Amino acid sequence: MIIIALLVVGGFAFYVMTSEERVRALKPALRFLRDGLAAAMRGRAGLRFFAHAVYARRPWAVASLGAVVALMIAARVHAVWVKGLTDIRPDIERLIAVEQQTSGAYEKAVAQFRLGALSAEALARVIHGTVMPELQAVRLRLKSLDRVPDEHRPVLAQADEYLRLRDESWRLRAAALEKRSMAALKHADRAERTSLEAFDRVRVPEVSR
């Protein structure tokens, strides 16, 4: 559409020009066309000369052709290798979503606990049965990833560190609830803050290929 619009505008401008203005406008275009044709002819002649040199087995020509072929093969192999690398972005996005979902599920259970609808033991069971399995599944998935781009490995390490700390904080919280220990809950709070600080450092990597 943009090209068509430019052609329309250019055609209208050419139409309203005077004869002298048209001549001045056409000179650069004709010069560009003439130079382009001359360059094409020189390139064709150069290719013909190179082809004859290869056919005659000139060492420089054969070596040049071999270098070009090797570069093309290397570029193709590299493209295939890069295509086979694992894209970790969906898994990091899943990790972020799971943190939000599990935290939300626990907060809902806490609200029920405060109303007296859930016991401390039931709240601990929410952690063991709902929260921790989700996070452990994400961690196992991240550990199974291979052929990760080098630039994404720091992100993967940060994600694993967050998941390790988060798992530990949830274990401490569940144990504190089962023991009904305020001191243990405070310890779990500190562990949770540390894990969430690690979570804040996890970012979905940008596209690099």
C-alpha positions in Angstrom: 0.0 0.0 0.0 2.8 2.4 0.8 4.5 1.7 -2.5 1.3 2.3 -4.4 0.7 5.5 -2.5 4.2 6.7 -3.3 3.7 5.9 -7.0 0.4 7.8 -7.1 2.0 10.8 -5.4 5.0 10.7 -7.7 2.8 10.3 -10.8 0.7 13.3 -9.7 3.8 15.4 -9.0 5.3 14.5 -12.4 2.0 15.4 -14.1 1.8 18.9 -12.6 5.5 19.6 -13.4 6.6 21.8 -16.2 8.6 20.3 -19.1 11.8 21.8 -17.7 11.1 20.4 -14.2 10.4 17.0 -15.7 13.8 17.0 -17.5 15.6 18.0 -14.3 13.7 15.3 -12.3 14.4 12.5 -14.9 18.2 13.2 -15.1 19.1 11.6 -11.8 16.8 8.6 -12.5 18.3 8.1 -15.9 21.8 8.4 -14.5 21.0 5.9 -11.8 19.6 3.5 -14.4 22.6 3.9 -16.6 25.0 3.3 -13.8 23.0 0.3 -12.6 23.1 -1.3 -16.1 26.8 -0.7 -16.4 27.4 -2.3 -13.0 25.3 -5.3 -14.0 27.3 -5.7 -17.1 30.6 -5.5 -15.3 29.3 -8.1 -12.7 28.2 -10.4 -15.5 31.6 -10.1 -17.1 33.2 -10.8 -13.8 31.1 -13.9 -13.2 31.9 -15.2 -16.7 35.6 -14.7 -16.1 35.4 -16.4 -12.7 33.5 -19.4 -14.3 36.1 -19.8 -17.0 38.9 -19.7 -14.3 37.1 -22.4 -12.3 36.7 -24.5 -15.4 40.4 -24.1 -16.2 41.1 -25.1 -12.6 43.0 -21.9 -11.7 44.1 -22.3 -8.1 42.8 -19.0 -6.9 39.4 -19.6 -8.5 39.1 -23.1 -7.1 40.1 -21.9 -3.7 37.7 -19.0 -3.8 34.8 -21.3 -4.8 35.7 -23.7 -2.1 35.7 -21.0 0.5 32.3 -19.8 -0.7 30.8 -23.3 -0.5 32.4 -23.8 3.0 30.9 -20.6 4.2 27.4 -21.5 2.8 27.6 -24.9 4.5 28.7 -23.4 7.8 25.9 -20.9 7.7 23.4 -23.6 7.0 24.7 -25.8 9.8 24.6 -22.9 12.2 21.0 -22.0 11.2 20.0 -25.7 11.9 21.8 -25.7 15.2 20.2 -22.4 16.3 16.8 -23.6 15.2 17.2 -26.6 17.5 17.9 -24.6 20.6 15.3 -24.6 23.4 13.1 -21.5 23.8 12.8 -21.1 27.5 10.5 -18.1 27.3 7.2 -20.1 27.6 8.6 -22.0 30.7 9.6 -18.7 32.4 6.2 -17.3 31.6 4.7 -20.4 33.1 6.8 -20.0 36.2 5.6 -16.4 36.7 2.0 -17.5 36.2 2.3 -20.4 38.7 3.7 -18.1 41.4 0.7 -15.8 40.9 -1.8 -18.6 40.9 -0.4 -20.5 43.9 -0.1 -17.3 45.9 -3.6 -16.4 45.0 -4.9 -19.8 46.0 -3.1 -19.7 49.4 -4.4 -16.2 50.1 -8.0 -17.4 49.5 -7.4 -20.2 51.9 -5.9 -17.8 54.5 -9.1 -15.7 54.2 -11.1 -18.8 55.0 -8.8 -19.6 57.9 -9.3 -16.1 59.4 -13.0 -16.6 59.2 -12.7 -19.9 61.1 -13.7 -22.0 58.1 -10.3 -23.7 57.9 -8.0 -25.0 60.6 -4.2 -24.5 60.6 -3.8 -28.1 59.6 -6.1 -27.7 56.6 -4.2 -24.6 55.6 -1.0 -26.6 55.7 -2.7 -29.2 53.5 -3.4 -26.5 50.9 0.4 -25.9 50.8 1.2 -29.6 50.5 -1.5 -30.5 48.1 -2.0 -27.4 45.9 0.9 -25.0 46.1 4.1 -27.1 46.3 3.2 -29.7 43.6 2.7 -26.8 41.1 6.0 -25.2 41.8 7.8 -28.6 41.9 6.4 -29.4 38.4 7.7 -26.2 37.1 11.2 -26.8 38.6 11.3 -30.3 37.2 10.4 -29.0 33.8 13.2 -26.3 33.9 15.8 -28.9 35.0 14.8 -31.1 32.0 15.6 -28.4 29.5 18.7 -28.9 27.3 20.3 -27.1 24.5 19.5 -23.7 26.1 21.1 -20.6 24.5 24.1 -19.4 26.4 22.5 -16.0 26.9 19.5 -17.6 28.6 21.4 -19.7 31.1 21.6 -16.9 33.7 17.8 -16.6 33.5 17.5 -20.3 34.0 19.8 -20.2 37.0 17.9 -17.3 38.6 14.6 -19.2 38.1 16.0 -22.4 39.7 17.3 -20.4 42.6 13.9 -18.7 43.1 12.1 -22.1 43.0 14.5 -23.6 45.5 14.0 -20.8 47.9 10.3 -20.7 47.4 10.0 -24.5 48.0 11.9 -24.0 51.2 9.7 -21.1 52.4 6.5 -23.1 51.8 7.9 -26.1 53.6 8.7 -23.9 56.6 5.2 -22.3 56.5 3.5 -25.7 56.4 5.5 -27.0 59.3 4.9 -23.9 61.3 1.1 -24.2 60.8 1.2 -27.8 61.8 3.1 -26.9 64.9 1.1 -23.8 65.5 4.3 -22.0 66.2 4.5 -18.2 65.8 8.3 -18.2 66.0 8.4 -20.7 63.1 5.9 -18.6 61.1 8.1 -15.6 61.5 11.0 -17.7 60.2 8.8 -18.7 57.3 8.0 -15.1 56.6 11.7 -14.2 56.3 12.3 -17.1 54.0 9.3 -16.1 51.9 10.7 -12.5 51.5 14.0 -13.9 50.4 12.3 -16.1 47.8 10.2 -13.3 46.5 13.3 -11.1 46.1 14.7 -13.9 43.9 11.4 -14.0 42.0 11.7 -10.3 41.3 15.0 -11.0 39.5 13.4 -13.5 37.1 12.7 -12.0 33.8 11.4 -13.5 30.5 14.5 -13.3 28.2 14.2 -11.2 25.1 14.2 -12.7 21.6 17.8 -13.0 20.4 17.5 -15.2 17.3 
